[in-house]
Amino acid sequence: MHFDMMVGPLRWADSARIATDAEQAGFSGITYTDTGQTPWMSIAAAATAAPSLTYSTGIAVAFSMSPMVAASIGWELADNTGGNFRLGLGSQVKAHIERRYGMEFDPPGPRMKDYLLAVRNALAAFRGDEKLSHDGPYYKMSLLPGQWRPAKHEHGDIKLDVSAVGPYMTRMAGEVADGIHVHPLHSLHYLENRLVPAVAEGAAKAGRNASDVDLLIPVFIAPGDTPEDRAALVQRARTQIAFYGSTKNYAFQFDDLGFEGTSAKLNERLKAGDLEGMAATITDEMLDAFAVVGKWDDIADTVVDRYAGQAERIISYLTLDDINHNPDNVGRWGEIAAAVKAG
């Protein structure tokens, strides 16, 4: 398995610095989110400073831009990183797409499938494998004059990943994507009993194997040799699990494990503005299901035991939080990265 670090919005200089530290520590790559800032410029700055890492978007908001724009940016980044780039795309949620971006959202599942196929067609046209000729229900593209075609390069076979949680999206991802960005709120039960079977179903429909689809899995990892040492990261994990879990569409993640009604409780506390109460709702048993907590020397083995044979890439959700507060821990995270990659 590869071991990556997840990062959010960064100034370019900070992105380059963090990438340099990650490269020297032995991380495999960095995954960039698309929240208050698009990821593209930060990736460019990081890749210039640390060219050996693999850079991914986890995820870039697809419906905020046309498939041609997504393909063009991915093409440029793949070229300039020497092929060390994966284009991860996701739908975001209806309110953000319609009210923040002013774009169309419904129906998200079929629209996302059409979007991915349109991006694939654009990339194939850039490579010269076929004409630009996508005629889908939501996106139609047929014009690519020579002066507008990006220059060919040797890294045009770009991995195209998609975020997926529910049955439609996971089946669709199995059918048309190279990889899936698994939601950070997940358990082994979810992976084994919901996600992987759906991916296999979609893959079979497309005449391929489920193993053809990489699982890129963000994990809440909270290391520390004593409960006091890891308390801050554990609290951060509880808070983030609670935030994600307050989404009613994710209630099944708790219900499947016997924690029925947890999502509704979290949603009530969210509406009341009780963030501390939300985090306190996440019991130690829940934390064990949705996070990896342990001593520095033990935690890599736990990650390998839990995800070996499932994940192509482990994406550490909390690493940047920790090293921002404890810069001396970069080396210890590097030891985890080395052990996970060796495992």
C-alpha positions as CSV (number, residue, x, y, z in Angstrom):
1,M,0.0,0.0,0.0
2,H,1.0,3.6,-0.6
3,F,0.8,6.0,2.3
4,D,-0.3,9.6,1.5
5,M,-1.0,12.7,3.5
6,M,-4.2,14.7,3.1
7,V,-4.0,18.5,3.0
8,G,-6.5,21.3,2.6
9,P,-6.2,24.9,1.4
10,L,-2.6,26.1,1.5
11,R,-0.5,29.0,0.3
12,W,1.9,27.9,-2.5
13,A,5.0,28.3,-0.3
14,D,3.4,26.2,2.4
15,S,2.4,23.6,-0.1
16,A,5.9,23.3,-1.4
17,R,7.4,23.2,2.1
18,I,5.0,20.4,3.3
19,A,5.6,18.4,0.1
20,T,9.4,18.7,0.6
21,D,9.0,17.4,4.2
22,A,6.7,14.6,3.1
23,E,9.1,13.5,0.4
24,Q,12.1,13.5,2.7
25,A,10.1,11.6,5.4
26,G,9.1,8.9,2.9
27,F,5.5,9.5,2.2
28,S,4.2,8.2,-1.1
29,G,2.2,11.3,-2.0
30,I,-0.2,14.1,-1.1
31,T,-4.0,14.2,-1.6
32,Y,-5.4,17.7,-2.0
33,T,-9.0,18.6,-1.1
34,D,-11.1,21.2,-2.9
35,T,-12.8,23.3,-0.3
36,G,-12.2,27.0,0.2
37,Q,-9.5,26.9,-2.5
38,T,-9.0,24.9,-5.6
39,P,-6.1,22.4,-5.5
40,W,-4.4,23.0,-8.8
41,M,-1.9,25.8,-8.0
42,S,-1.0,24.1,-4.7
43,I,-0.2,20.9,-6.5
44,A,1.9,22.7,-9.1
45,A,3.9,24.4,-6.3
46,A,4.3,21.1,-4.4
47,A,5.3,19.0,-7.4
48,T,7.9,21.5,-8.4
49,A,9.5,21.2,-4.9
50,A,9.0,17.5,-4.4
51,P,8.8,15.8,-7.8
52,S,8.9,12.1,-6.6
53,L,5.6,12.2,-4.8
54,T,2.2,11.2,-6.4
55,Y,-0.3,14.0,-6.3
56,S,-4.1,13.4,-6.2
57,T,-7.2,15.5,-5.9
58,G,-9.4,14.0,-3.3
59,I,-11.6,15.3,-4.6
60,A,-11.9,18.2,-7.1
61,V,-15.5,19.3,-7.4
62,A,-16.6,18.1,-10.8
63,F,-19.8,19.9,-11.4
64,S,-18.2,23.3,-10.8
65,M,-16.4,23.1,-14.1
66,S,-16.9,21.6,-17.6
67,P,-15.4,18.1,-18.3
68,M,-13.1,19.8,-20.8
69,V,-11.6,22.0,-18.1
70,A,-11.1,19.1,-15.8
71,A,-9.4,17.0,-18.5
72,S,-7.2,20.0,-19.6
73,I,-6.0,20.6,-16.0
74,G,-5.4,16.9,-15.4
75,W,-3.5,16.7,-18.7
76,E,-1.3,19.7,-17.7
77,L,-0.6,18.3,-14.2
78,A,0.2,14.8,-15.5
79,D,2.7,16.3,-17.9
80,N,4.5,18.5,-15.4
81,T,4.6,15.8,-12.7
82,G,6.0,13.2,-15.0
83,G,2.9,11.2,-14.7
84,N,2.7,11.4,-10.9
85,F,-0.9,12.7,-10.8
86,R,-4.3,11.1,-10.3
87,L,-7.4,13.1,-11.2
88,G,-10.0,12.5,-8.4
89,L,-13.5,14.0,-9.0
90,G,-16.7,14.2,-7.0
91,S,-20.1,15.6,-7.1
92,Q,-20.2,17.6,-3.9
93,V,-23.7,18.2,-2.6
94,K,-26.7,19.9,-4.2
95,A,-26.6,23.1,-2.1
96,H,-23.0,23.8,-2.9
97,I,-23.3,23.1,-6.6
98,E,-26.5,25.1,-7.2
99,R,-26.1,27.9,-4.6
100,R,-22.3,28.3,-4.4
101,Y,-21.2,27.5,-7.9
102,G,-24.4,28.3,-9.7
103,M,-24.3,25.1,-11.7
104,E,-26.6,22.2,-12.4
105,F,-26.6,19.1,-10.0
106,D,-29.5,16.8,-10.6
107,P,-29.5,13.9,-11.1
108,P,-26.0,13.5,-9.5
109,G,-25.4,9.9,-10.2
110,P,-26.2,9.7,-13.9
111,R,-24.7,13.2,-14.4
112,M,-21.4,12.1,-12.7
113,K,-21.2,9.0,-15.0
114,D,-21.7,11.1,-18.0
115,Y,-19.1,13.6,-16.7
116,L,-16.5,10.9,-16.2
117,L,-17.1,9.5,-19.7
118,A,-16.8,13.0,-21.2
119,V,-13.5,13.5,-19.4
120,R,-12.3,10.2,-20.7
121,N,-13.2,11.1,-24.2
122,A,-11.4,14.4,-23.9
123,L,-8.2,12.7,-22.6
124,A,-8.4,10.2,-25.4
125,A,-8.7,13.1,-27.9
126,F,-5.7,14.8,-26.4
127,R,-3.7,11.5,-26.8
128,G,-4.9,11.3,-30.4
129,D,-6.6,7.9,-29.7
130,E,-10.0,9.1,-30.9
131,K,-11.9,12.2,-31.9
132,L,-13.6,14.4,-29.4
133,S,-17.1,13.1,-29.8
134,H,-18.9,12.8,-26.5
135,D,-22.7,12.9,-26.9
136,G,-24.2,12.1,-23.5
137,P,-27.4,13.1,-21.8
138,Y,-25.8,16.0,-19.9
139,Y,-22.6,16.8,-21.7
140,K,-21.9,17.1,-25.4
141,M,-18.5,17.9,-26.8
142,S,-17.4,17.7,-30.4
143,L,-15.1,20.7,-31.2
144,L,-11.4,20.5,-30.7
145,P,-9.5,22.4,-33.4
146,G,-5.8,21.7,-33.7
147,Q,-4.7,25.0,-32.1
148,W,-6.8,24.3,-29.1
149,R,-5.6,20.7,-28.6
150,P,-2.9,20.5,-25.8
151,A,0.5,19.3,-26.8
152,K,1.0,15.6,-26.5
153,H,3.2,14.1,-23.8
154,E,4.2,10.7,-22.5
155,H,1.9,10.7,-19.5
156,G,-1.5,10.8,-21.0
157,D,-2.9,7.6,-19.5
158,I,-4.2,9.5,-16.5
159,K,-5.9,7.7,-13.6
160,L,-9.5,9.0,-13.2
161,D,-10.9,8.5,-9.8
162,V,-14.3,9.3,-8.3
163,S,-15.7,9.7,-4.8
164,A,-18.5,7.2,-4.1
165,V,-20.5,6.2,-1.0
166,G,-23.9,4.8,-1.9
167,P,-24.8,1.9,-4.1
168,Y,-25.4,3.7,-7.4
169,M,-22.1,5.7,-7.2
170,T,-20.1,2.7,-6.2
171,R,-21.5,0.5,-8.9
172,M,-20.9,3.3,-11.4
173,A,-17.4,3.7,-10.2
174,G,-16.8,0.0,-10.6
175,E,-18.0,0.4,-14.2
176,V,-16.1,3.5,-15.4
177,A,-13.5,4.7,-12.9
178,D,-9.9,3.8,-12.3
179,G,-10.2,4.3,-8.5
180,I,-12.6,5.3,-5.8
181,H,-12.0,7.9,-3.1
182,V,-13.7,6.1,-0.2
183,H,-15.4,8.4,2.3
184,P,-13.4,9.1,5.4
185,L,-16.4,7.9,7.5
186,H,-16.2,4.1,6.8
187,S,-15.8,0.9,8.7
188,L,-14.4,-2.5,7.6
189,H,-18.0,-3.7,7.6
190,Y,-18.9,-1.0,5.1
191,L,-16.0,-1.8,2.8
192,E,-16.5,-5.6,2.9
193,N,-20.3,-5.7,2.8
194,R,-21.4,-2.6,0.8
195,L,-18.7,-0.9,-1.2
196,V,-16.6,-3.8,-2.5
197,P,-19.6,-5.9,-3.7
198,A,-21.1,-2.9,-5.4
199,V,-17.8,-2.2,-7.1
200,A,-17.6,-5.8,-8.3
201,E,-21.1,-5.6,-9.7
202,G,-20.3,-2.5,-11.7
203,A,-17.0,-3.9,-12.9
204,A,-18.6,-7.1,-14.1
205,K,-21.1,-5.0,-16.1
206,A,-18.1,-3.4,-17.9
207,G,-16.4,-6.8,-18.4
208,R,-13.5,-6.1,-15.9
209,N,-12.5,-7.2,-12.4
210,A,-13.1,-5.4,-9.2
211,S,-9.3,-5.4,-8.7
212,D,-9.0,-3.1,-11.6
213,V,-10.5,-0.3,-9.4
214,D,-8.1,1.1,-6.9
215,L,-9.5,2.0,-3.4
216,L,-8.0,5.3,-2.1
217,I,-8.9,5.3,1.6
218,P,-8.7,8.3,3.9
219,V,-8.1,7.1,7.5
220,F,-8.3,8.9,10.8
221,I,-5.0,7.8,12.3
222,A,-4.2,9.1,15.9
223,P,-0.9,7.9,17.2
224,G,0.7,8.6,20.6
225,D,2.5,6.5,23.2
226,T,0.1,7.6,26.0
227,P,-3.6,8.6,26.0
228,E,-2.4,12.1,26.8
229,D,0.0,12.2,23.8
230,R,-2.8,11.3,21.4
231,A,-5.6,13.1,23.1
232,A,-5.7,16.1,20.6
233,L,-5.8,13.8,17.5
234,V,-8.4,11.6,19.1
235,Q,-10.6,14.6,19.8
236,R,-10.1,15.8,16.3
237,A,-11.1,12.3,15.0
238,R,-14.2,12.3,17.2
239,T,-15.2,15.7,16.0
240,Q,-14.8,14.9,12.3
241,I,-16.5,11.5,12.6
242,A,-19.4,13.3,14.3
243,F,-19.6,16.0,11.6
244,Y,-19.7,13.5,8.8
245,G,-22.1,11.3,10.8
246,S,-24.6,14.1,11.2
247,T,-25.4,13.7,7.5
248,K,-28.6,11.7,7.4
249,N,-27.5,9.9,4.2
250,Y,-24.7,8.3,6.2
251,A,-26.9,7.0,9.0
252,F,-26.4,3.5,7.7
253,Q,-22.7,3.6,8.6
254,F,-23.7,3.6,12.3
255,D,-26.8,1.5,12.0
256,D,-24.9,-1.4,10.3
257,L,-22.7,-1.6,13.3
258,G,-25.5,-1.6,15.8
259,F,-25.3,2.1,16.7
260,E,-28.8,2.9,15.6
261,G,-30.0,6.4,15.9
262,T,-26.6,7.9,16.2
263,S,-26.8,10.0,13.1
264,A,-30.1,11.5,14.2
265,K,-28.6,12.4,17.6
266,L,-25.6,14.0,15.8
267,N,-27.9,16.0,13.6
268,E,-29.9,17.3,16.5
269,R,-26.7,18.5,18.2
270,L,-25.5,20.1,15.0
271,K,-28.7,22.1,14.7
272,A,-28.3,23.2,18.3
273,G,-24.7,24.3,17.7
274,D,-23.5,21.8,20.3
275,L,-20.2,20.8,18.7
276,E,-18.7,19.4,21.9
277,G,-21.9,17.3,22.4
278,M,-21.5,16.0,18.9
279,A,-17.9,14.8,19.6
280,A,-18.9,13.3,22.9
281,T,-21.6,11.2,21.1
282,I,-18.8,9.3,19.4
283,T,-18.0,6.5,21.9
284,D,-14.7,4.6,22.2
285,E,-16.4,1.7,20.4
286,M,-17.4,3.9,17.5
287,L,-14.0,5.5,17.4
288,D,-12.4,2.0,17.1
289,A,-14.7,1.3,14.1
290,F,-14.0,4.5,12.3
291,A,-10.4,5.4,13.2
292,V,-7.1,3.8,14.0
293,V,-5.7,4.8,17.4
294,G,-2.6,3.4,19.1
295,K,1.1,3.8,20.0
296,W,3.5,5.1,17.4
297,D,5.3,1.7,17.1
298,D,2.1,-0.3,16.8
299,I,-0.1,1.8,14.6
300,A,1.4,0.9,11.2
301,D,0.7,-2.8,11.9
302,T,-2.9,-1.9,12.7
303,V,-3.3,0.0,9.5
304,V,-1.8,-2.9,7.5
305,D,-3.9,-5.5,9.3
306,R,-7.1,-3.5,8.6
307,Y,-6.5,-2.4,5.0
308,A,-4.0,-4.8,3.4
309,G,-5.6,-6.4,0.3
310,Q,-8.2,-3.6,0.2
311,A,-6.5,-0.3,-0.2
312,E,-4.2,0.9,-3.0
313,R,-3.5,4.1,-1.1
314,I,-4.0,5.0,2.6
315,I,-4.5,8.7,2.9
316,S,-3.7,9.9,6.4
317,Y,-6.4,12.5,7.4
318,L,-4.9,13.9,10.5
319,T,-1.1,14.0,9.8
320,L,-0.9,17.7,8.8
321,D,-2.9,18.7,11.9
322,D,-0.3,16.9,14.0
323,I,2.9,18.1,12.3
324,N,1.5,21.7,12.3
325,H,1.4,21.5,16.1
326,N,4.3,19.1,16.6
327,P,6.9,19.6,13.8
328,D,9.3,17.1,15.3
329,N,6.8,14.3,14.6
330,V,7.4,14.4,10.8
331,G,10.0,11.7,11.2
332,R,7.7,9.5,13.2
333,W,5.0,9.8,10.5
334,G,7.7,8.9,8.0
335,E,8.3,5.7,10.0
336,I,4.6,4.8,9.8
337,A,4.7,5.5,6.0
338,A,7.7,3.2,5.5
339,A,6.1,0.4,7.6
340,V,2.8,0.7,5.8
341,K,4.5,0.6,2.4
342,A,6.6,-2.4,3.4
343,G,3.6,-4.2,4.8
